[in-house]
Amino acid sequence: MDRQGQRITAVNAAADKLGFYPGMPLADARAIYPSLIVKPADHQGDHATLVRLALWCQRYSPHTRIDAPDGLAIDSTGCAHLFGGEAMMLKIIARRLQAFGLTVRLAAAPTIGAAFALARHAPGALTIVTDETLHNHLAPLPVAALRLEEPVVAALKKLGLKNIRDLLGKPRAPLVARFGSALVERLDQAFGREAESFSPLSPPPSYRAEQRFVEPLTTIAAIECAVDRLANDLADMLIKAGKGARQVTLSLFRVDGWSQRLDVQTSALALSRDAAHLARLLSERLDAIKDQTGFGFEAATLDAFRVEKYFSNQSVLKVAGEAQESPDDLARLLDRLANRFGADNVMRFAPVPSYIPERSVQITSALQSSPQDDSRHDWKAHARMLQGGDFIGRPVLMFASPEPVTTLAEVPDGPPIRFKWRRVSHRITKADGPERIAPEWWRMNAEESRQTRDYYRVEDEAGRRFWLYRDGLHEREGDTPRWFIHGVFA
């Protein structure tokens, strides 16, 4: 729908024979053929279908994308020889897409702009050009093949510049002045005189293991066997490269063009190249596709993303007859839980460089980890940093926000002899401290206290131990000392 009413967006072969074309007013079409059958355009559905086809085409190259408004683009660099060359690769793609009930036009060219133009405007349904034949193939095509805006195309046609050959050899300055820089830019991109980047639909993997099956796989058991082989192949690649992957993606390609992607993430570099562990994580996700095998999967790939350097660790030496836990067992458990319930639903505590107790730790995803050689993420080193290299002792349970208490002290700057917390009074028999912590003035909010804290570990008559602190100093002018409880010991 536009200002001039409803227009046709797509036609089938029968409508094309009657002279109907995309962009034609619907009223004119009905006047020519009153019994014309029309359906509302589904642009969102068309886009979703293009995305699905682009993912399916990743079986031919990992670099695929949507080529607006009605096509796909594949960067076949380094991939065409796997299918017998560009000509054979295009024939295979055409045959497969036609089997899906699609009418396709394919072109292979040295530049993105040339492939776009030839796929839509070349006389044949399958066109292959080289650097030597590029000029002869592009010159007779209409100027609309250069991916120009409609007003520019219309203005060029009014001046008699209907084909690309009409623009070749023309002075560039007048063309830019009248039609803008996009005209000469698209012209240079089509002929390879100006570079053009290719942004794939999904980022290319760092490492990939791939399998194609003689017979389509229709059962989960068969898919699990294929996953085991892919995991072993990928693990071998990572081990040889001295790498480990944080994210692994399994892609399954069904014979009817449908594809499925399953992502798993790992929290420990030592596990990201463990074939058995990766296979188990992926197999636990296969329940999502148990009712979608259809006519079977004909190909599968396992891609490694977010690859990092792998740091080797000494394995645990097991004594015969004694069962010992591996230090990686907890990491394996976290990986399984996080991939089953979601990374945002399985959390852990991580140290943060800060002397303020409530800021020295944060809750983060269990899958989010840091390089193993970073001492800032070592809990023991973190505790030593917080306490000046000495182990002073912090409570097992620390409150998210300190809670105010009422205290009675013998001397203003000493520990309290009695305090009341949550309506319960406690008489202190032992106290240790103070541990003085100054405020981090460079990172404080306006509502936070800027007073110095004195922390005490105290014990009451019942043997219960608490972590109290006085916020503010009596001898400091302007301070308003108040007492808080920040945690309790076991």
N, C-alpha and C positions, 0 to 999 in steps of 0.2 A: 504494500500500500504506500503510495506517495501522494503528492499534491494533485496529480492528474488521475488518481483512482487506483484500482487494483491492477497489478501487472503479473505476468507469468514469470516465475523464477526458474522453472525447469520443465522440460518436455521429454516425452518418450519418443521412440522411433516412429510410431504412427503419427504423432502430432508433428514431428519434424518433416515427414513427407508431405503433410498438408500445408507446410509453410509457416508453422508457428515457431516462435523462437523466444528465448529468455529475454525479458524486458518488454515484450509486446503487451500493450494494454489488453486486459481481459475482455473489455467491451468489444474491441475490434475482433478478437478471436471468436467470441460468441456470434457476432454478426456474420462471420464467414462460415462457422459450423455451429448452429444452435444447440445441437445435442452434445456439445463438448463436455466431457467429465473433468471436473477440477476438484482438487483437495487443498485445504489450507497448508501453507508451507510450515515445516517444522524445523526452524533454524537450529534450535538447541539439539534436537535429535540428529540432524545432519552433522553437527559439530561432534557429538558423542560418537557417531559412527566413524567419522574421520580419525578421531583419536584411537578408536579400537583398531582400525586398519593400520594406522601408523605403528602401533605397538606390535601388531602381527607382522609387519614388514621388518621388524628388528631381527627376524630370523635370517634375513639376507644381509643386513648391516646394522650395527648398533646406532648409527647416525640416521635417524628418521625424524620427520616433523610434518606438521600440517602446512600445506602450501595454499594459503587462502586464495580464493574462497572455496574452491571445490576440488582440491587435489592434494597429493602427497609428494614430498621430496625425499629422496634417498641419496646419501653420500656413499657411493659404492667404491670409494678409493680403497684399494687393498683387499676388496671383498669379491669383486667380479670374477676373478680367476678361480675362486672356489666353486663356481657354478658353470665353468666352461667359457668364461668371457662375457662381455657386456651383452652381446646379441643373444646368447643362450640364457643369460640371467633374465633379460626382458621377456623372452618367450615363456620362461617358467612362470614369472610373475603374472603375465597376461593370461596364461592358461589357468592358473589357480584362481585369479580374480573372476574370470569368466565362469568358472565352476561355481562361484558364489552367486552367480546371477547378475554380475556387474558388467557394464560396458566400459571399457577402458581405452585410453590413449596414452601411449608411453613414448618417452624420448630419453636418449642418453646423449649428453653434450659436455664439452669441457668446462662450461660455466653454468652457474645457477640460473642466470637470466635466460640463457639460450635454451636450457632444458624446459623452463617454464613456457617460453614462446613456442617451441616446437611441439610440446605435448598438447597444446591447445589450438594451434593454428597451422601446423604442418598438414599437407594433404593426406598423408598416410597415418594409420593408427599406431604404427611402430616406426620410430625414426632414430637412427644412430648417426651422429656426425663426429668428425674429428677436427683438430685445429685447422687442417688444410681445407676442409669442406665447410667450415663454419660460415664463412662469408656468403657462399652461394646459397646456403639453406636459409639464412636469416633475411637476406636482402628482399625477397619477394613477400615476406610476411607483412600483415597490416601493422600500423604503429601501435595499435592496442596491445600487441604482443609484448611491448616493452614494459608492461606493468605501470602504466601511467594513469593519472586520474582522468575521469570521464571528461571534465571540462577541457583539459589539455588535448585529449584525443579529438574532441569535437572541433576545437580551434584549429588543430593541424589539418583536419579534413577540409575545413572551410577554405584554407589556403592551398588546397590541392596536394598536401603532403599526406598521402594515404598509406604509403608503404614505407618500410624501413629504408629501402634504397633511395627514397626521396630525401632522406636526412643525411645520407653519407656524402661527405665532401662539402657540405654546406658550412659557411663561417659559423663558428661556435658562439661568438659574442652576440650576434643578433638573436640566435636561438635562445640563449640564456636570458637576454633582456626581455624577450617577448613571452617565453613559456616557462621561465624559471630554470634553476640549476638541475632540477630532478630529471629533465629530459636528457641532457647530455650525460648525467650520471648513470641513468639506466642504460643508455646507449653504450657507454664505455664498459659497464658491467657485463652486458650481453656479449660483447666482443672480447672480453678478457683484458681490457686495457686498464681496468680499475678492479681492485680486489673486493670481494664480498664475503662476509663471514657466514658460516652455517651454524645455526643454533639448534641442536637436536631437541626432540621432545623430552627426552630424559638424559641426564648426564652419562657420558660413556663410562663403562666400568674400567677399573684399573686392571683386573684380571678376569678372564671368562673361561669357563668350561662348558662344552657344548656336546650334545648328543642328538642324533637323528635316528629314528626307529624304523626298522623294516616294516613292522606291523604296528598300527596305532595302539597305544596303551589305553585300556578301558577300565582297569581295576586299580584300586588304591595300592594293593600289594605290589603290582607291577611298577607303579609310579615310585613307590618307596625304594625298590631295587634300583631304579634309575637315579634317584636322589643319592643313594649310597655311592654309586659310581661317580656321579658328578662331584660330590663332596670330596672324594679321594683325589680326583683329578685336580680340583681347585686347591686342595691342601698341599699337593705336591708342588704346584706353581708357587704358592706363597712361601713354602719352606725353602725352595731353591732361591727365591729372591730375597730371603731374610725379612719377609714382611708379615703383617697380620692385618686383618680387616675388621673394622668395627661394624660394618653392615654387609649383609649378603642377601641377594635377591634371586629367587627361583622364578623363572618364566616358563610357562607351559603353553605350547601352541597347538590348538586343536585343528583338526583337518578341515573344519568349516569356516576357519578364519577367526574364531574366538580365541582369545588369549587370556591368561591369568598370571598375575604377579603376586608372589608371597615374599614379604620382607621379614628378616629376622636380624636382631642386633645382639651384640655380645659386649659384656662389660670388661672383659679381661683379654689383653692381647695374647696371652698364652693359649686361650681357648679359641680365638678367632681363626686358627688354622688347624684345629683339632677336627679331623674328618668325622670321627664318630659323634662328637658333640654337635657339629653343624648338621649332620644328617638327622640326629634326633630332634633338634629344634625345628627343622623343616618338616619332618614327618608329623610332628604334633600339630602343624598348621594345615595338613592336607584334608582334615575334616571339612574345611570350608568349601572344598570343591568336589566332595564325594558324590553329589547329585548333579554335577555339571560336566561329567566326562563325555557325554554325548557319543559321537562316533569315534572318540579316542583322540589322544594327543600324539602327534607325529614328530615333535621335536621339543627339546627342553634345553635351557641354558641356566647356568649358575654364575652370577656375577658378583664380584667383590668390589665394594665401594668403601670410601673413607679408609684407605690403606695407609698404615703407619709402619714405622720400623719396629721390628720385633726384638725384644730384649730377652735373652735366654736366662733361665733360672735353673739352679741345681734341683734335680728331681729328688723326691724323698727316698731314702734307702730303706727298703722294707726288710725286716728280719723274718726268717723262715718261721712259719707257725704263728706269727703275730699279725693281727689285723691293725693296720694303721690308716688313718684318714689322710687323704691328699689335701694339700693346701688349696687346691683348685676346686674342691668339692663345693664349697660355699658359693664360689663364683658361678659354677655350673648350675646350681640351684637357682641363683638369682636370675641367670639368663633364661631359664625355663619359665620361671614365674613371670618375669617381665614380658616375655614374648607371648605368653598365654593370656595374661590379664591386662597388658598394656604397660608401656614404660612409665607412664605417669601415675600408675597405681601401685608401683613397687618402689619405695623410697629408701634412702639411707642417709646417714649423717656424714657430712664432709667438713674437714677443718678449714677455717678461714683465718688468714693472718690478721689478728686483732687482739689487743690486750684486754678489751672489754669482754667479760665472760659471755654475755648474751649475743655478742657479735662473732665470737670465735668459732662458731659452728653454724652450718646451714643444712637444710633438708634439700636433697637433690635426687634425681632419678637414679635408680640402682645401676642403670646402664651407662650413666655418665661417669667416665673415669679419666684420669690424667696420666701422663707419662710416668712410668715406674721410677725413673731417675729423678723425679721432682721431689725434693725433701719437704717442700711445703705441704705435701699431701701425705706425709708420714705422721701418724698420730703420736708416736713417741717423740719425734723431733718437734712436733707442734706443741706438745705439753712442755718440753724443755724450754722452748722459745717463750711460751707464755709465763713461765715461772723463773726466768732468769738463769736457766741451766740447772736449777735445783728442783727436786721433787717435793713440793710443798703439800700437795694433795687438794683435789677438788672433789666435790660431792658426786655421788653416783647419779642422783636425780637433781637436775637443775631446772628451775622454773623458767618458762618462756618469758615471763615478766616478773621482776621482783615484787614481793608483797609487803606492804608496810606493817610494822610491829610497834608495840608500845614497850619501852624499856625503862629500867631503873639501873643507874650506874653509880659506883662509889666515887669515881673521878670523871670529869667530863670527857677526857680523851682516852679513857680506859674501856675495857670490855664491860658489858652490862652484867649485873648480878641477877637480874630477873627480866623476863620479857613475856609479853602476852601476844599470842598469835592465834587467830581464828577462835577467839573467846576462851582460849585455854592458856592458863598461866604456867610458865616453866621457870624453875629456880636453877640457875647455872652453878655447877660445881667445879667445872674445869673450863679453861679458855686458852686459846693459842692464837697469837697474832700480835700486831696487825700485819696484813699484806696490803700494801698501799698501791692503788692503781689510779693514775691520773687520767683525766678525760681526753679523748681524741678530738681535740677542738677543730681539726681540719675536715672532719667528716660527720659532724653532729648536726642534727636538725634543730630548728629554733626552739621546739618544745622540750628538748632533752636537757637534763641537768648538766651543768658545766663544773660541778664541784668534784673534789677529790674523794675517792672512796677508801675506807679502811675496812678490810675484811677480817673476820674472826671465825675460827672454828671452835664451837662451844659444845659442852655436854651437860645435860640436865641430870637431876637426881635419879631418873629412871634409866639412865644410860643412853638416852637418845641424843644424837649429834646433829647439829644444825650449822648452816653457813650463813652468818649474819654480816651485814656491813653498815657502816655509818656513812651516809652521803653528806660530805661537808666537814670542815674542821672548825673547832671552837675558836682556835687562836687566829683564824683567818677572817679578816674584816669583810663583811658582806655575805659570808656563808650562813646558811640556815641548816644546821645538822639535823638529819632525820635518819631513823633506823629502818632497815629492810631485811627480810629473809630471802635469800637467793637460791637455796637448795637444802637438801637433807642428805645425810650419809646413811648407808645401809646399817 
